[in-house]
Amino acid sequence: CEAFLIRGWSGCGKSSLVATTFEPIRVAGGYVVSRKFEEISSVNPVWTVMAAFNDLCILIKERNSDEELLEIQDELIRVFGINLPKLVRILPNAKDIFSTQASTLHLYRKVDSELTFKGLCFAIQCFMSVISAKSRPIMIFLDDLQWADNMALGLIHAALSDASKITGIFFVGGYRNNEIQEDHAIFSFIDNLESYQIGTTKLDLDGMEEQDVNMMISDALAVFPRNCRALSSALFQKTRGNPLFVIELLESLVKRKIIQYSLRKRRWVWDDAEVSGEEIAENVLHLLTTKMTALPPGTLEALKVASCFGSQISHLTVELLCKSPCYEGLKVALDEAIQEGFLERVRSSEQT
């Protein structure tokens, strides 16, 4: 097992960087599950971790043959014994791994309903000892660890620390280092990983250098880097190289026609002095808020509805809401929000 922890300010590209590894891992036969913690949520952070393992059950069902599922089923029955119903209680999707006959015999027995945190950690360790293997590598990406608590991080540690039985797990965690205090649980979590000799790599993702911003602007506006050096320098000074901020600021300047396309010259044109003199908000949030308030009322309302379900809303939920006269235009409005970059469509088998 290995852990990779990537930290940086919001908008610096942590999630985007990690996402570039998803497809190669899938092509190589591995599993990828991804979840994120939320600052404002009624859900205990521990259940965000559990949701990732629950998503893994879906992938196991989808990606394995009947013969392979039978082997996994038999091994789970052997490891859990009479406590197998506890596994299905904490990971409801695990029941899909079992055949109808096995479900009848093993999953519906009455067991002690009380489950302590230690018992939860042990159950996850047992589950991962069966599921994980070098031939079946698993990547678990949990974003926004700054909103995780001691118990959530403790559960992650438990899943990684039983090296004698668990192999083939690659844990990736992302967090904003500007939003945590020195006594945050993540620091003891990292220390515990290292004390258990779990290979741990840490990456600080800072903003782009000025020359990188110059290349980015050059590519976006289809001009030579030397012709947009003054513009990119101004954007760099105003954004400190934050990729998200650079993109949003550039779009803002285009929409306000400070940067515009000249049909006569057949290229993008701007006034360097006007760009430098622009009073631009010092944070991404203000730019995004301004962009959001300019959306059509229907799209704004759709975002409000989606936000009631947390950071993710399933396709099934959207379809169900669309059947109501009050929300019949929800899907179209959410598609518009995706076009504007406020939502991202994800694979339904891994996230909802």
Helices and strands as residue ranges (DSSP letters): E 2-7, H 14-19, H 22-27, E 31-36, H 45-63, H 66-80, G 81-83, H 84-90, G 92-97, H 100-102, I 103-107, H 117-131, E 138-143, G 145-147, H 150-161, E 169-175, G 177-179, H 185-195, E 199-204, H 210-221, G 225-228, H 229-239, H 243-255, E 259-262, E 267-270, H 272-277, H 284-293, H 297-307, H 315-322, G 325-327, H 330-339
